[in-house]
C-alpha cells in the first residue's frame, strides 16, 4: 500500500506565511493535480469565494489539521492490516491525504484510490479508524467485484446502488473495527447518539419514505439520503447509510458473498424483496 501525504506541503505553506494567499493555495492544488482535479470535479465545487472562505477557516482548524495529519498514516496502516487479515486479501492500494476546501470528507475514486480531506475529519481516534475502514471497505468491495467480472454498467443513479455500497461499507467497518460506540459507524464523530436514537426509533417511517423515493429517484434524492447536504425530510442527513446497514446485516450470505452476489443476481429485486419482507415483519431485529 502506498500513502501519498500532501499535508506536509500544506502545513509548510501555512506556517511559512500565516496569511496565505489564494495564489499560494492554488499552487498547493497545482502541485497535486491527480488529487485536486478529481476533488474539484466531483467532491467540492470550486469557486474563488470558496478559496477565500477556506483560507479564513484554516486558521481556526489548523490544530485539528495538524493532529489528523499526524495520526492518519499510522491509522491507515493499521486498518489496512486488519482488513487484509479479515479478508485474507492484500491488494495494492493508494491512500491520499490532503487538505481540501471543506467539501467531502472522504471518497474512493474509480481506480480504488482512497482520499481523505483532513480538515473535515474528527480527530478522535475511533472516529478516524471507522472512517478509514469505511472507505477502505469500498475499495475492497470494488476490487472483489472486478475479480468476479462485474458489469459496471449495472450501476445507476437509482438509489439501490448507493444503498448497497454504503450498507456494505458501513457493515464491514463494524466487523473490522468492532466494539466502539455504535453511532460512530454512521456519523464518524462522537456526537451521533441523537442521530442513531432517531434512526432506531423511526426505522419504519424512514424505510417507508425511502421505499417511496426509490420509485422515482433523482440526484436530489441521492443527496437527501446519502450526502452530507441532505436531511431535509427528517432533519437528519445520510439516513440511507442506516437503512443500507440494516439491509446488509440481514442477508443470509457470508459478507464476501454479499459483496459479489450482484455479479449474477438482481440487486434491485433483492432490495425490493427485503423491503417487502421488512414491512411484513420478517426482517425486523427490534
Secondary structure, 3 states (H helix, E strand, C coil): CEEEECHHHHHHHHHHCCCCCHHHHHHHHHHCHHHHHHHHHHCCCCCHHHHHHHHHHHHHHHHHHHHHHHHHHHHHHHHHHHHHHHHCCCCCCEEEEECCCCCCCEEECCCCCEEEEHHHCCCCHHHHHHHHHHHHHHHHHHHHHHHCCCCHHHCCCCCHHHHHHHHHHHHHHHHHCCCCCCCHHHHCCCCCHHHHHHHHHCHHHHHHHHHHHHCCCCHHHHHHHHCCCCCCCCCCCCHHHHHHHHHHHCCCCCHHHHCCHHHCCCHHHHHHHHHHHHHHCCCCCC
